[in-house]
């Protein structure tokens, strides 16, 4: 990016701080995800090179209280707003 205050967006990024793919510096800025040409606001994790995103499956949660995720495949683009 031409702006030096923003880190480059990684290929694989997760919102969950327990994930090895979580990069806290990226979340200091507002980012967006385009999935198949439409902006998604509910993305929890994405991978641009493999072409998938993970989103919550409704209001269902696992036994630890974490939302259940479904993986959707398609064209993924990440950008700074």
Steps between C-alpha positions, in 0.01 A plus 500: 500500500614855445390599852779399740280522811293201387650150497447290189193280519601136548383220273337318795346701785280414799299720737549254789799607713569133592566414134855485362369706203395797716699821436402769750665785307263447206192545719613848608366611158160443341517214247244358261448168324353458152365150444389426143471874436287584806623648826453270801498637854471167686833340398692342790791357296612507138766367264548684171728243328272203580182701431288448814348685793357378830177652628277419800227242433207698638470516879630148566791462741728213600529364853757768588268782393686581177290545184501209253668599174427402143753529219388666177713472186532768234703804400634686806647853504616683813543878512537794735198732515 
